[in-house]
Amino acid sequence: MTKSNTALRADDDPVLAAIELTADGWQRFVTSCAREPKDTNGKVTPAYARWQADQDDICQDWDGAYTLMLATPPTTAVGAAALIGAFLRYERALGTELENFAPLLQTLLAYLEGCEAANLQRHRTLSPSKTKRSRRSAAAHKLVAMRRKIAPMRGA
């Protein structure tokens, strides 16, 4: 699934907004890791201590977003496929041993992507002008609700 497909369908499935929120948190984490201050003597400097505190906050934000993503049930085949793909991507990046269940998830992912391709014609029958406003407001509502769920996790 391409990013453009996700963007087009994000208003149809709340898990897609959760995946996007998680991806933003992951990008902040990766960017922050690249900025880690180095000390040639191996001593902790004031700059390193500040970076570590910021990194802890970033990690906590990402973990909250990731937990919310995994807890958000998909409502479409696109959302289910995207959730499986995101789960595999992050768990592999974290070094999780996936050999026991990765083949099953890859099979489910291929099946769901096939389901979505088969249903594509049915979705084309809706007129964008008739559904655009209601979709946009629903998507905005879902994103605000997700951010409200994450806010208490950040303070925990």
Secondary structure as the mmCIF struct_conf table of DSSP 4:
data_model
#
loop_
_struct_conf.conf_type_id
_struct_conf.id
_struct_conf.beg_label_comp_id
_struct_conf.beg_label_asym_id
_struct_conf.beg_label_seq_id
_struct_conf.end_label_comp_id
_struct_conf.end_label_asym_id
_struct_conf.end_label_seq_id
HELX_RH_AL_P HELX_RH_AL_P1 LYS A 3 ARG A 9
TURN_TY1_P TURN_TY1_P1 ALA A 10 ASP A 12
HELX_RH_AL_P HELX_RH_AL_P2 PRO A 14 ALA A 34
TURN_TY1_P TURN_TY1_P2 ARG A 35 ARG A 35
TURN_TY1_P TURN_TY1_P3 THR A 40 ASN A 41
HELX_LH_PP_P HELX_LH_PP_P1 LYS A 43 THR A 45
HELX_RH_AL_P HELX_RH_AL_P3 PRO A 46 ALA A 71
BEND BEND1 THR A 72 THR A 72
BEND BEND2 THR A 76 THR A 76
HELX_RH_AL_P HELX_RH_AL_P4 ALA A 77 ALA A 93
TURN_TY1_P TURN_TY1_P4 LEU A 94 GLY A 95
TURN_TY1_P TURN_TY1_P5 GLU A 99 PHE A 101
HELX_RH_AL_P HELX_RH_AL_P5 ALA A 102 HIS A 123
TURN_TY1_P TURN_TY1_P6 ARG A 124 THR A 125
BEND BEND3 LEU A 126 LEU A 126
HELX_RH_AL_P HELX_RH_AL_P6 PRO A 128 GLY A 155
#
